[in-house]
C-alpha cells in the first residue's frame, strides 16, 4: 500500500495533505483572514471528510493569524489535534497565546519528526477499532 501525498501551493500557504494529517507551511509575511481560513476548511473537508485528522503547522516563516481560526477549524469534529513546529524561541510565546483558544489537544515541538510522532499517537488513541 502506497502513501499518497497531495501537495497544494496556495498563494498564502503550502499544504501537504496526507491520509490522516496535513502539514501546513504559511508563507512569509502573510496575514490570514477569514476568506483564507474558509478556503482551507473546504480543502480539509474535501480531503478528510469525516475521518479523524491532525493539523501540523510548520512555522518556518513569520506570519500573522487571528487565533479565532482554531475555533473555525475545530467546528468539524474530525480535527483531533494541532501540532506547532517552532523554528524560533519567540514563536513559543505566540503559540502559547494561540493555545488558549484551542479546545482540542494543542502541542508545540522543536521539529517535524516529534510533531508527526505525536500526531500518530493522537490518531491511534482516536481510531475506531
Secondary structure per residue as TSV (DSSP state, phi and psi in degrees):
chain	resnum	aa	ss	phi	psi
A	1	X	-	360.0	127.0
A	2	X	-	-96.7	143.2
A	3	X	-	-90.9	112.5
A	4	X	-	-88.3	135.7
A	5	X	-	-119.0	127.2
A	6	X	E	-101.2	122.2
A	7	X	E	-108.4	130.8
A	8	X	E	-123.2	130.8
A	9	X	E	-109.5	96.0
A	10	X	-	-88.0	167.6
A	11	X	S	-63.9	-26.4
A	12	X	S	-113.9	-7.8
A	13	X	E	-159.7	153.9
A	14	X	E	-108.3	129.6
A	15	X	E	-119.0	134.7
A	16	X	E	-112.8	107.7
A	17	X	E	-96.8	112.7
A	18	X	-	-100.5	-178.6
A	19	X	S	-61.7	-40.5
A	20	X	S	-130.4	12.4
A	21	X	E	-155.9	161.3
A	22	X	E	-124.7	140.0
A	23	X	E	-108.9	117.1
A	24	X	E	-109.7	127.4
A	25	X	E	-120.9	104.7
A	26	X	E	-75.2	138.7
A	27	X	-	-74.3	158.3
A	28	X	T	-54.4	135.7
A	29	X	T	62.0	23.2
A	30	X	-	-80.9	153.0
A	31	X	E	-122.7	108.7
A	32	X	E	-78.2	128.6
A	33	X	-	-115.8	-179.0
A	34	X	H	-57.2	-39.6
A	35	X	H	-62.6	-44.3
A	36	X	H	-68.1	-39.4
A	37	X	H	-64.3	-41.2
A	38	X	H	-63.5	-40.0
A	39	X	H	-61.8	-43.3
A	40	X	H	-65.7	-40.6
A	41	X	H	-57.6	-43.2
A	42	X	H	-64.3	-43.1
A	43	X	H	-59.5	-46.5
A	44	X	H	-65.5	-41.2
A	45	X	H	-65.8	-42.6
A	46	X	H	-61.9	-38.5
A	47	X	H	-78.6	-47.2
A	48	X	H	-94.0	-24.2
A	49	X	T	59.4	-126.7
A	50	X	T	-97.5	4.2
A	51	X	S	-66.5	147.3
A	52	X	-	-69.2	142.2
A	53	X	E	-153.8	164.5
A	54	X	E	-124.4	140.1
A	55	X	E	-97.9	122.2
A	56	X	E	-112.7	118.1
A	57	X	E	-98.5	113.0
A	58	X	E	-90.4	98.5
A	59	X	E	-88.2	63.7
A	60	X	-	-89.4	-13.3
A	61	X	S	-118.8	162.2
A	62	X	-	-92.5	131.9
A	63	X	-	-158.2	170.9
A	64	X	E	-119.0	142.0
A	65	X	E	-145.7	142.0
A	66	X	-	-77.3	122.1
A	67	X	T	-62.1	-13.0
A	68	X	T	-63.7	-16.9
A	69	X	H	-58.9	-30.5
A	70	X	H	-63.2	-35.7
A	71	X	H	-63.5	-44.1
A	72	X	H	-62.4	-44.7
A	73	X	H	-66.5	-35.5
A	74	X	H	-78.0	-13.2
A	75	X	T	-53.4	-33.2
A	76	X	S	-84.8	125.0
A	77	X	T	-70.4	-2.6
A	78	X	T	-80.9	-21.0
A	79	X	E	-75.9	119.1
A	80	X	E	-112.3	-5.1
A	81	X	E	-171.4	154.9
A	82	X	E	-127.5	125.4
A	83	X	E	-114.9	133.2
A	84	X	E	-113.6	121.4
A	85	X	E	-97.2	112.1
A	86	X	E	-90.9	142.9
A	87	X	S	-107.2	-20.9
A	88	X	S	-136.9	153.2
A	89	X	T	-62.7	-36.9
A	90	X	H	-68.1	-17.8
A	91	X	H	-68.3	-23.9
A	92	X	H	-66.0	-35.3
A	93	X	H	-62.2	-46.6
A	94	X	H	-64.2	-45.8
A	95	X	H	-62.6	-39.1
A	96	X	H	-64.6	-36.4
A	97	X	H	-64.2	-46.9
A	98	X	H	-61.6	-35.5
A	99	X	H	-57.9	-30.4
A	100	X	T	-61.7	-23.8
A	101	X	T	-93.7	-8.9
A	102	X	-	-86.1	135.3
A	103	X	S	-106.0	8.0
A	104	X	S	-125.9	168.1
A	105	X	E	-52.6	133.4
A	106	X	E	-140.8	111.9
A	107	X	E	-128.8	155.4
A	108	X	E	-113.5	144.2
A	109	X	E	-138.4	155.8
A	110	X	S	-83.3	-21.2
A	111	X	S	-150.9	165.3
A	112	X	H	-65.6	-34.7
A	113	X	H	-60.5	-44.1
A	114	X	H	-64.2	-41.5
A	115	X	H	-64.0	-41.4
A	116	X	H	-65.8	-39.8
A	117	X	H	-62.3	-43.8
A	118	X	H	-63.2	-45.4
A	119	X	H	-59.2	-44.8
A	120	X	H	-63.1	-37.3
A	121	X	H	-64.3	-43.0
A	122	X	H	-61.3	-42.8
A	123	X	H	-66.6	-38.6
A	124	X	H	-63.2	-43.1
A	125	X	H	-65.3	-29.1
A	126	X	T	-102.0	7.5
A	127	X	-	-74.6	152.1
A	128	X	-	-102.5	89.3
A	129	X	-	-116.8	360.0
